[in-house]
Amino acid sequence: MNPGELERYSRQILFPAIGSVGQQKIRDASVAIAGCGALGSFQAEALARAGIGSLRLIDRDYVDVSNLQRQWLYSEADATNETPKAVAAAKRLRELNRDVEIIPFVADLTPSNAEDLLAECDLILDGTDNFETRYLLNDISVKQGIPWIYGAAVGSYGIVMALAPGTGPCFSCVYPEPPTGAQPTCDVNGVISAVTATVAARQTALALRLLVGWPDFRTTIETIDVWTGASQKIDAPDRDEGCLVCGQRLFMYLDGRRRAPISLCGRNAVQLHETARPLDLNELAERLRPLGDIRVNEFALRMMLPKYQLTFFPDGRAIVKGTTDIAVARGLYAKLIGT
């Protein structure tokens, strides 16, 4: 590190658990953040300020005014312009620390691109809002030997768990199947910024600890309720030798055998991604303009209908806002784009 870097990170270097050796490891590290919402945007800023070497920002979504209550990095202008989160985050992070390599991807993390987007990263941080993507992250983690840190928050409650392949259970050992039935969501139950910041801060601390070296690492499950002040940390169950993922190395989410349209947290919306079909957004805009109000840029096409708002992306993906009914969303997509 040069004298400027030594001064910039001096207070972090003075922390004995990091020191100059640990700071150099942080500067040499590459971290991927899957999802740049309430958790991911905090993680990205904290790691950029800590002097991480490289950040990959992966997010499929755009900034909405409802995000501003709890999501870091974004401004009212970003919401007005409906800027993709990865793009808006990258712009702000480069202003905070020009020495960090920032690589934004306006993309949904899918079985077809996950290995390319996450290849050769030293660590993955979970900023997602659904179990499907977390199981995909777990498949990548086990297959490529990359540690990752799970986090989730809703209401005032949060949960954090760091997972390192080969040193304990994987995510599927702890949660063999996704939860069934109706689950709490930000859209229904709300969420306060204090809990998202707390969960993301804990994820960031675990990330730094893993990057600088954690010889006695063990997997724990941490829960906290920032409203009541209740918290708990317990050891995760032992690795399941019969686990389909880390035991039998069956990567069903990565292979695409388990995938479905998903509802988006806090959006009353469904994302459709089962149709891989590149779209020419300008051409599509001309075709759809007679049917509704159209806004288009290089990242997305927005179409306003009386009851619904549809956003189309160049890879053929779409977000249908105004419903959580997958059949309704698919029907609108088929009418406008075809099947």
N, C-alpha and C positions, 0 to 999 in steps of 0.2 A: 504494500500500500504506500502511496505517496504521502507527503506531509499534510496535504489538504484532507485526504481521507482519514488520516490518523486524528486530525483535529475534529473533523465532522463526527466521527463515531467514538470520540474519546470517552464519553460517559458510558457507552455500551462496553467499550474495551476495559474500563475500570471495574466492571462487574466481573468478579472472579470466575464465575462459571463460563464466561465467554472469553475474555482476555484477547490478546492480539492474535493468537492462534485460531481461536474460535471465530473472530471477526473475519479472518482471511477465508475460513471455510464458508462463511455466509457470503462473502464477496464472490466466491467461486461457484456458488450453488445456482441451480436452475429449478424454479418452482412453478408448477401449473396450478392455476385457480379455476376450478370448474364452477362457473356461475358467478356473476359479478353483481349480485343483489346486495341484500343487507349484510350478509356474512362476507361474501367475496370482496365487496368494495372496501370494507374495513381491513380485511386481511391484506389486500393489495397495497393500501396506503401504509400500513404498519411495516410491511416487509420492504417497501421501497425506501421508507425512512430509515430502516435498519441497515440498508446497504446491500440488499440481495443482488446477486449478479445478474439474474435474468428472470423475468416474470412472463409467463404465458397466460393471457386472459381469454377465457373461452366463455362466450355467452351468446344466446340465441335471440335475446330480447332487446327492447328499446326502452329508453327512459320515459316513465310516465309520472305525472304529477303526484300520484299516490305513493310513489317510491321515495319522495323527498323527505318524508317524515323519519325514515330510518336508514336510508342508503347513503353512504358516504361518497365523496368525489363528484356528485352530480349537482347541477345548478338548475334554476328555473328555465334558463335558456335551453338546456339540454332537453327538458321535458317539453317545452314549446316546440322545439325542432324535431322532437321524437328521434333523438340521436341514438344509434345503437350503443348499448351500455359498454361494450368492449372498446369502442372508439372513443366515447366520452371519457372513460376511465383512463385509457392510454394517454390522452391529451393532458389530463390533469396530472397524472403521475410523472410525465416528462417535465412538467413545470416544477414538481417537487424534488426530483433527483434525476438530473440529466445523465448520470453515470450508470443508471440501471437500464439494462436492455428490456424494453417493453414490447411484447409481440401480441397484438390483439387478433382474435379470431371471432368474427361475427358468424357463429355457427352453432348448431345444435350438436351436442356430443352424442354420437351414434356408433353402432357397431362398425360401420363402414369407415369412420374417420378417427375413432378413439385412439388406436395405436399410433397413428401418424401424429396426432395432436399431442400425445403424452409421451412419445418416445424420448428416451434419454433424459427425462426429468429426474431430479433427485428426490422430489417429494410432490405429492398432490394434496391440495386443500379442497375440501368439499364446501361449496357454496350453493349447492343445488337445493331444490325444493321438492324432490320426489324420490321414492325408493328405487324406481327403475334405474335411474342414472347412478345411484349409489351402488347398486349391484354391478353395474357396468364398470364403475371405478374399481370395485373390488376384484372383478375378473382381471382387469389390467394390472392391478397391484400384484396379485398372486402370480400371474403369468410372467410379468417382467421384473418382479422383485422390487417394486417401488413402494415405499411406505406412503400411507395416506391418513388424513385426519378427518373423521366424520364429525359433523356438527348439525344441529337443527334447533329451531326456536319457534315457538308459537305462544301467544298470550304473554305471560311473564315467565314461562318455563323453557329451559334449554337443556341440551344434552351434548356431550363431547366425548369422543373416544379416538385415541390414536392407535393405528394398526400397522405393524411392521412384519412383512412376510418372513416366515422362518423363525420368529421369536415369540410366537403366541398364536391365538386364534385369528382367523380372518373374519370379515364382516358376516359371512354366511354361516360361520360356526356360531356366532352370537345370535343372528337372526336368519335361521334357515329359510324362512318364507316371509314375504312382505306382510304387513298387518292387514287383516281383513275387516270389512265393514267400514262404516263412516269414521273418519279420523279428524281430529281437530285441524283446522286450517286457518291461515291468516285472514282469509276472506270471510270466514264465519265467526271465528273467535277473536280476531284482531291480534295485534302484536305491538309491544312497546319497544322503543329503540334501545332502552337499557339492557334488555335481554339479548338482542342481536349483537350489540357491542360487546357484552360480556362473553358470549359464546365465541365470537370471532377473536377476541383478545386471548381467550384461553387456547383456541386453535393455533394462533400465531405463536404463543409462548411454547407450546408443544413442538411446533415446527422448528423454531430456533434451537430447541433442546435436541431434537433429532439431528439437525444439521451439524451442530458443533460436536456431537457425540454423546451417546446415552448408554453406557456400558451395561447398566442394570435395568434396562427398559423392561417394563411389563405393561400389558394392556389393562387399562382400567376404564370404567364407565362413570363419568361425572355428570351429575344432574344438579340443577340449580333453579330456584324460583326467586327472581330478583325482587318480587313484590313482597313476599312473606319473609325472605331472607333464608329460607330453608335450602340446604345443600347436602349432597351425599356423594361419596366416592366409594365404589366397590370394585373388587377385582373381577374382570371378565371371566367367563367360564374357560376352562382349558380348551386347547385345540381339539377339535373333533376329528379323529383319524378317519371317520367315515364321511367327512364333509365332501360334498360333490365338487366343491371348488378347490380348496387347498389339499384335500385328501385324494380325490380321484381326478383332479385337474380337468373337470368338465366346465367349460366357460360358456354357459348357455346364453347369457346376456351378450357377451362379446360375439358369439356365433350368430346372434340375431334370432335365436329360437324363442326368446321371451321378450316381446316388445309390443307395445300398444300405444295408441294415442293417450296423452296425459292432460289432466287439468292443470292450469297454472295458478300457483298460490297468489291469492289476493287479486285475481284478475277476472273471475267469472268468465273464464275462457278455456278453450281447448286447443292444444297444439296438434296438428296433423303432420306426421312425418313418414307415414308408411309408403308414400309415393315418391320415389326418387326421380324427379323430372325437372331438368334445368328449365328455367323460365327467363325469357327476354322481357324484363320488366317494362321497358318503354313500349314494346309492341303490345304487351298485355294491357298497359294503360290505355292505349288507343282503342283497343277492343272493348274494354269495360267502361270507358268514360260515359257512354250513353245511359248506363245503368245506375250510376251513383257518383258521389263526390270522390274524386281520385287525387291522391298525392303520391308522388313517386320521386325517389332519388336512387343513387347507386346501390344502396343497401336494401331497400324494401319498397313495396307498393302498398299504400294504405287505401282501402275502399270503405266508404261510409254508406251503410244502408239504413233504412228506418229503424230496424230492430238490432242490427248486428254491425260490427266493425271487423273487417277482414284485413290481415296483413300477410302479403305474399313475399317470399324471399327467393333469391336467384336459384337456390338449390331445389325449388319446388315445395319447400316446407310452407306451412300456413298457420297462422294463429287466428282463430275465430273467437271474437269477444262478444259476449252477450248470451252465452249459453255454457253449460257444463255437460250437455247432452252430446255424446260423441256421434250419435246417429244424425242429429241435426247438423253438426259441424261437417260431417262427411257429405251430407246431402248438399249443403251450400257449396262445398268445394267441387263436387261433381257437376253441379249446374253451371258454375262459372269457369271451371278449368277443364272438366271432363274427367273420365275415370281411366 
